């Protein structure tokens, strides 16, 4: 391959990295949330969205299950649950 | 917030501090940004051909020349009369900044070009398999500075990159950490608002190379700052204008979290040497919080 290789912006979305999760996934309880946005700010994948209190959620298609959101949440409103468990 | 300038789906490791840092930087800088990237983890995981995570114009050329490529971009923008509306960022890992890319970086500083250089400091060449770099800290165990009976890891201290950048007399130099994301974004926003060459060095934990659990990324970054081993400082026109004040915790708190320092835990003499490095930083930058400053301790 020679010359410049050009690709379209944001095309990494074709990679569904959610399949990397093996053990745990975050569960957003949406009960005590104060909308501090620390979870969205510390997510290495940028897959957490939300604006108001108790509206934050995570896109499981991309979440790799690192658990940083659950660690950083000051209200412990995010917990890590076993991958097999239903909500 | 400028969401989705760094799209998900990149192939960074679980809990990667560098992907977090890169996203925080580009969100703070905004959509009117052109990025030149050194070779390194960031380049590899964010642009797996034929895909790209970047929502801004992004270019990679060689390992050492992001600063030179960005210089060309800046010159072209001036020619087109568009420099005032576009930020130019050159970025790279610690090896591409402190070892391989130092001459291009120094040239960029010396020419006084209006570029923000961001160094993601994960303290070794992680992309090629954890070889030591100029920014690897003292006594860290890497594949080219292995700990064993004859040595206790990297024998040299960390290269003082912020001081080297500062010696060029550039208008803004800062260190930041992904453990303090708001502080990091504030520094990037401030840097892009200043005209001239700027340098920001960001401490980004690497779960693979530092051998800690992915969930500990934020904790490791924070304890490094709180132990005094990674002082968060800000220079404007070579004058120290702000530091993040800390209540210093013992360096063991930081070392015991990571596998790369595991060999030190039964070796009080080596820990003492690292504590001396931390004490030196605390004294040099006056990091210790005093009673009258307690209320200000959250500011940088």
Interface residues (C-beta under 8 A of the other chain):
Chain A: X5 X7 X8 X9 X10 X11 X12 X13 X14 X15 X16 X17 X20 X38 X41 X42 X43 X44 X45 X46 X47 X49 X59 X62 X64 X65 X66 X67 X68 X70 X71 X72
Chain B: X3 X4 X6 X7 X8 X9 X10 X11 X12 X14 X15 X16 X17 X19 X20 X23 X24 X46 X47 X48 X49 X50 X51 X52 X53 X54 X55 X56 X178 X181 X182 X214 X215 X216 X217 X218 X219
